[in-house]
Amino acid sequence: MSPLKNGIRLFGLALLDRIGSQFGRQPIYIPGHGRPGELSIGATPDGPFGEKLMTPKDGTPWHDRVAARSLLSFFWRRPVRRAASVRIPFLLVVPEADSIAPVPAALEVARRAPGAELFRSAGGHYDVYEGGAGFADVLRTEVELSVALAPMGFAAFAQCMAAGRFAGDRLALKAGPVNTLRISGLFLAGGIGVAVVAHHWLAIALGFALTGFGTANIVPVIYSTTGRLEGRGTSASIAAVATMGYFGFLSGPPLIGFIAAMAGLPVALSLGIISGSVIAIVGAVVVRRVRTAAF
C-alpha cells in the first residue's frame, strides 16, 4: 500500500471512528507499528524496531494500538504555529534521522520558541527509547536541563523569604502586626497563583519570590501574638502553635502529592492560594482580637 493510500485509509477510519464515538460505539483500533505498506501508524522501516523497544520488558500487558479517532487531531494541530508564544524553558529532542515526525517542522519550533533548547539525538525516531542509539545522550541531556532549572524557583523563594524576614520588624512597626499578616497572606496567595498560571519562566520565578515574601513574617507574627494569649502560659501556647506547625510541615507535602496525583499539580498548589487567603482574612481577624484583648 502506497503512503498516499495508507493516509487516505487512516483518515477514513479516523472519521468513521469519531462518528461512531458519538453513538457510543467501541473504538476502532489501528496498529501502532508496522512495516512499509502495512496499515499502521508507524509504517516505516524502523517500525518493528520501535515496537520492540517500546514493549515493556517486565511482562506488563501492553497493546500496540491506537484509537483511530485520535488521529484527527494530527491534521489541525501544528506546534509551529504557537511556538513563539511558549515562554517557559523546554527541551526539544529531534533525532537526526526521524522517519515519522517531520524534522524541518521540529527545527522551526526550536527556532521560534524563545525558551527552547534543541538537542539532536543520534539515530531515528525510536532511538530515544531505552536500547536505542540515542537513549543515553537524551537521558543525560534531560537530567542536566532539569538540574539547571529545578533550583530557580526555590532560589527566588529562599532569597525573598530571607529578605522579607530581615524587613519584617520594620514592616510590623510601621503597618502593625494585623496588616503585616494580611499583606503576607495576600503575597502568599498571589505568589502561588502567579507561579501556577504563568507560562514565562521569569513570571514563575516572580511568583515564587512573592511566595517567599509572603511566608517570611507569618510565623513571627503568630508567635508574638501567641505569647499574649490569656489563660495559659506563654511556653504552653508557643508549644501548641509549634506542634500545629510541625503537623502541617509533615502532612502538607504528602497531601499535595496525593492531590497532584489525582487532579494535577496546579490543583494541588491551589491549597496554597486557599491558605494564603485564609491567613489574610481569618488570621488577621484572630490576631486583632487577641491583641485587643491583651491590652
C-alpha positions as CSV (number, residue, x, y, z in Angstrom):
1,M,0.0,0.0,0.0
2,S,1.4,3.4,-1.0
3,P,1.8,6.1,1.6
4,L,-1.0,8.1,-0.1
5,K,-3.4,5.2,0.0
6,N,-2.4,4.4,3.6
7,G,-3.0,8.1,4.6
8,I,-6.4,8.1,2.9
9,R,-7.5,4.9,4.6
10,L,-6.3,6.1,8.0
11,F,-8.2,9.3,7.6
12,G,-11.4,7.4,6.7
13,L,-11.1,5.1,9.7
14,A,-10.4,8.0,12.0
15,L,-13.5,9.8,10.7
16,L,-15.6,6.7,11.0
17,D,-14.4,6.1,14.5
18,R,-15.1,9.6,15.5
19,I,-18.7,9.4,14.2
20,G,-19.1,6.0,15.9
21,S,-18.0,7.5,19.2
22,Q,-21.0,9.9,19.1
23,F,-23.2,6.9,19.2
24,G,-21.3,5.0,22.0
25,R,-19.5,2.6,19.6
26,Q,-16.3,0.9,20.7
27,P,-13.1,2.4,19.3
28,I,-11.6,1.3,16.0
29,Y,-8.0,0.4,16.8
30,I,-5.1,0.7,14.4
31,P,-1.7,-1.0,14.9
32,G,0.9,1.4,16.3
33,H,3.8,-0.1,14.3
34,G,4.2,-1.9,11.1
35,R,6.4,-2.4,8.0
36,P,6.2,-0.1,5.0
37,G,2.9,-0.8,3.1
38,E,1.1,-2.1,6.2
39,L,-1.9,-0.3,7.7
40,S,-0.4,1.2,10.9
41,I,0.6,4.5,12.4
42,G,4.3,3.9,12.2
43,A,4.5,2.1,8.8
44,T,8.3,2.7,8.4
45,P,11.4,0.6,8.1
46,D,12.2,1.0,11.7
47,G,8.6,0.3,12.9
48,P,9.2,-3.2,14.1
49,F,12.4,-2.0,15.9
50,G,10.3,0.7,17.6
51,E,7.7,-1.8,18.7
52,K,10.4,-4.0,20.2
53,L,11.9,-1.1,22.2
54,M,8.5,0.2,23.4
55,T,7.3,-3.2,24.6
56,P,7.6,-3.5,28.4
57,K,10.4,-5.8,29.4
58,D,8.8,-6.8,32.7
59,G,5.9,-8.6,31.1
60,T,3.4,-5.7,31.7
61,P,0.4,-6.2,29.3
62,W,0.7,-3.7,26.5
63,H,-1.4,-3.3,23.4
64,D,0.4,-1.8,20.4
65,R,-2.6,0.0,19.0
66,V,-4.1,3.5,18.8
67,A,-7.7,4.6,18.6
68,A,-8.3,5.8,15.1
69,R,-10.3,8.8,16.3
70,S,-7.2,10.3,18.0
71,L,-5.6,10.8,14.6
72,L,-7.9,13.6,13.6
73,S,-6.2,16.0,15.9
74,F,-2.9,15.4,14.0
75,F,-4.4,17.2,10.9
76,W,-5.0,20.6,12.6
77,R,-2.5,20.7,15.4
78,R,0.6,22.4,14.3
79,P,3.0,23.2,17.2
80,V,5.0,25.6,15.0
81,R,2.0,28.0,14.8
82,R,2.1,28.7,18.5
83,A,5.8,28.1,19.2
84,A,6.6,31.8,19.6
85,S,4.1,32.1,22.5
86,V,5.7,29.4,24.6
87,R,7.9,31.2,27.1
88,I,8.8,28.5,29.6
89,P,12.1,26.7,29.1
90,F,11.7,23.3,27.5
91,L,13.9,20.6,25.8
92,L,13.2,19.7,22.2
93,V,14.8,16.4,21.2
94,V,14.9,15.9,17.4
95,P,16.5,12.7,16.1
96,E,19.0,13.0,13.2
97,A,17.1,10.6,11.1
98,D,13.4,10.7,12.2
99,S,11.2,8.8,9.8
100,I,7.9,9.7,11.5
101,A,7.9,13.2,12.9
102,P,8.9,15.9,10.4
103,V,12.3,17.2,11.3
104,P,12.1,20.6,9.5
105,A,8.9,21.5,11.4
106,A,10.5,20.5,14.7
107,L,13.6,22.6,14.0
108,E,11.3,25.5,13.2
109,V,9.6,25.2,16.5
110,A,13.0,25.3,18.2
111,R,13.9,28.4,16.2
112,R,10.6,30.3,17.1
113,A,10.2,29.3,20.8
114,P,12.3,31.7,23.0
115,G,12.8,29.1,25.7
116,A,13.5,26.1,23.5
117,E,16.8,24.2,24.0
118,L,17.4,21.9,20.9
119,F,19.2,18.6,21.1
120,R,19.8,16.5,18.1
121,S,19.9,12.8,19.1
122,A,21.6,10.0,17.3
123,G,19.6,7.6,15.3
124,G,16.0,7.6,14.3
125,H,12.6,8.2,15.8
126,Y,12.7,5.3,18.3
127,D,16.4,5.5,19.2
128,V,15.5,7.8,22.1
129,Y,14.0,4.8,24.0
130,E,16.0,2.5,26.2
131,G,18.1,0.3,24.0
132,G,18.2,2.8,21.2
133,A,21.4,4.6,19.9
134,G,20.5,7.9,21.4
135,F,19.0,6.9,24.7
136,A,22.0,7.6,26.9
137,D,22.7,11.0,25.4
138,V,19.0,12.0,25.6
139,L,18.7,10.9,29.2
140,R,21.9,12.8,30.2
141,T,20.6,15.9,28.5
142,E,17.2,15.7,30.2
143,V,18.8,15.3,33.6
144,E,21.2,18.2,33.0
145,L,18.4,20.5,31.9
146,S,16.2,19.5,34.9
147,V,19.1,20.1,37.3
148,A,19.8,23.5,35.8
149,L,16.1,24.7,36.1
150,A,15.0,23.0,39.3
151,P,16.7,25.4,41.7
152,M,15.4,28.5,40.0
153,G,12.0,28.7,41.9
154,F,13.5,27.7,45.2
155,A,16.3,30.2,45.0
156,A,13.9,33.0,44.3
157,F,11.7,31.8,47.2
158,A,14.5,31.4,49.7
159,Q,16.2,34.7,48.9
160,C,13.0,36.7,49.2
161,M,11.9,34.9,52.3
162,A,15.2,35.9,53.9
163,A,14.9,39.5,52.7
164,G,11.3,39.6,54.0
165,R,12.3,38.3,57.4
166,F,15.0,41.0,57.8
167,A,12.5,43.7,56.8
168,G,9.7,42.1,58.9
169,D,10.3,44.1,62.1
170,R,10.3,47.4,60.3
171,L,7.1,46.4,58.4
172,A,5.4,45.3,61.6
173,L,6.3,48.5,63.4
174,K,5.1,50.7,60.6
175,A,2.0,48.7,59.4
176,G,1.2,46.8,62.5
177,P,1.0,43.0,63.0
178,V,-2.5,42.7,61.7
179,N,-1.7,44.4,58.4
180,T,1.6,42.6,58.2
181,L,-0.3,39.3,58.5
182,R,-2.8,40.4,55.9
183,I,-0.1,41.5,53.5
184,S,1.8,38.3,54.0
185,G,-1.3,36.2,53.3
186,L,-2.1,38.1,50.1
187,F,1.5,37.8,48.9
188,L,1.4,34.1,49.6
189,A,-1.9,33.5,47.7
190,G,-0.9,35.8,44.9
191,G,2.6,34.4,44.5
192,I,1.4,30.8,44.2
193,G,-1.3,31.9,41.9
194,V,1.2,33.6,39.6
195,A,3.5,30.6,39.7
196,V,0.6,28.2,38.8
197,V,-0.9,30.2,35.8
198,A,2.3,31.8,34.4
199,H,4.0,30.4,31.3
200,H,7.2,32.6,31.2
201,W,10.0,31.4,33.5
202,L,10.5,35.0,34.7
203,A,6.9,35.2,35.8
204,I,7.1,31.9,37.5
205,A,10.2,33.0,39.4
206,L,8.4,36.2,40.4
207,G,5.6,34.1,41.7
208,F,7.9,32.1,43.9
209,A,9.6,35.3,45.0
210,L,6.2,36.7,46.1
211,T,5.6,33.5,48.0
212,G,8.8,33.9,49.8
213,F,7.9,37.4,50.9
214,G,4.5,36.2,52.0
215,T,5.8,33.4,54.2
216,A,8.6,35.4,55.7
217,N,6.6,37.0,58.6
218,I,3.6,34.8,59.1
219,V,5.3,32.7,61.8
220,P,6.9,35.6,63.7
221,V,3.6,37.5,63.9
222,I,1.7,34.3,65.1
223,Y,4.4,33.5,67.7
224,S,4.4,37.1,69.1
225,T,0.6,37.0,69.2
226,T,0.5,33.6,70.9
227,G,2.6,35.0,73.7
228,R,-0.2,37.4,74.5
229,L,-2.9,34.7,74.9
230,E,-4.6,34.8,78.3
231,G,-5.5,31.8,80.4
232,R,-2.4,29.8,79.7
233,G,1.4,30.2,80.0
234,T,3.4,31.6,77.1
235,S,5.5,28.4,76.8
236,A,2.5,26.2,76.5
237,S,0.9,28.5,73.9
238,I,4.0,28.6,71.8
239,A,4.5,24.9,72.1
240,A,0.9,24.3,70.9
241,V,1.4,26.5,67.9
242,A,4.8,24.9,67.1
243,T,3.1,21.5,67.2
244,M,0.5,22.6,64.8
245,G,3.2,24.0,62.5
246,Y,5.2,20.7,62.5
247,F,2.0,18.8,61.8
248,G,1.4,21.0,58.7
249,F,5.0,20.7,57.7
250,L,4.9,16.9,57.8
251,S,1.4,16.4,56.4
252,G,1.4,19.1,53.8
253,P,3.8,17.5,51.2
254,P,2.0,14.1,51.2
255,L,-1.4,15.8,50.9
256,I,-0.2,18.0,48.0
257,G,1.4,14.9,46.3
258,F,-1.8,12.9,46.7
259,I,-4.0,15.7,45.2
260,A,-1.4,16.2,42.4
261,A,-1.6,12.6,41.5
262,M,-5.4,12.7,41.5
263,A,-6.1,16.1,39.9
264,G,-2.8,17.6,38.8
265,L,-0.1,19.8,40.4
266,P,-1.9,23.1,39.7
267,V,-5.0,22.0,41.6
268,A,-2.8,20.7,44.4
269,L,-0.9,24.0,44.7
270,S,-4.2,25.8,44.9
271,L,-4.2,24.8,48.5
272,G,-1.5,27.4,49.0
273,I,-3.8,30.0,47.5
274,I,-6.6,29.0,49.8
275,S,-4.2,29.0,52.8
276,G,-2.9,32.5,52.0
277,S,-6.4,33.8,51.6
278,V,-7.5,32.3,54.9
279,I,-4.4,33.8,56.6
280,A,-5.2,37.2,55.1
281,I,-8.8,37.2,56.1
282,V,-9.4,35.0,59.1
283,G,-5.9,35.1,60.6
284,A,-5.8,38.9,60.6
285,V,-9.2,39.0,62.4
286,V,-8.0,36.5,65.1
287,V,-4.7,38.4,65.6
288,R,-6.6,41.6,66.0
289,R,-8.9,40.1,68.6
290,V,-6.1,38.6,70.6
291,R,-4.1,41.7,70.7
292,T,-7.1,43.8,71.5
293,A,-8.0,41.5,74.4
294,A,-4.4,41.5,75.6
295,F,-4.4,45.3,76.0
